[in-house]
Amino acid sequence: MLIKVHDAYRIVVAVCDKELFGKQFREGKKKIDLDGKFFEGEEKTKEEIIDILLNLRKEDATFNFVGEKACKTALELNLINKNGIIRIENVPIALVLVWRFLFLGLLDLERLVLQNY
């Protein structure tokens, strides 16, 4: 799998199956393009990716998973659930927003997961 961590106003993580990189998928109005810089990341083992994801899910972050291996890894870590996976040309895709908000130590909203938007 490939992983790229973008450090913008929030952390944005892109994970895709290596064999999908460089391709485009379309189905009706849905489209995903994996040939740009966004998914052009480092090749890592599943274990390395799990370590990175476990560390980053503690932060305000957005995660993008594309491919069978990437989505299966996210499922195993409970970052997504099966209902949050869409498919374009039978390629699984899931997006997750992790939001952490602390207000005077009284409120701790761990995460908000946006799926199927």
BELUR-V509286 format. One line per field, one symbol per residue. ss: DSSP state (2 for helix, 1 for strand, 0 for the rest). psi: psi as a letter, one per 20 degrees, with the letter a starting at -180 (. if undefined). burial: I if it has 9 or more other C-alpha atoms within 8 Angstrom, else O. A space follows every 50 residues. Layout:
ss->???
psi->???
burial->???
This chain:
ss->01111110001111110222000111100111100022200110022222 22222200001111110222222222000002220111001111111100 11100011100000000
psi->qqppopnbhrpppppqpgiipirqpqocipqpokjahgjnaqpqrggggg ggghghiiroqppopprggghgghghjkhrrhijprpokjpqpqpppppp ppokjhpnogqpooql.
burial->IIIIIOOOOOIIIIIIIOOIIOOIIIOOOOIOIIIOOOIIIOOIOOOOII OOOIOOIOIIIIIIIIIIIIIOIIIOIOOIOOOIIOOIOOIIIIIIIIII OIOOOOOIIOOOOOIOO
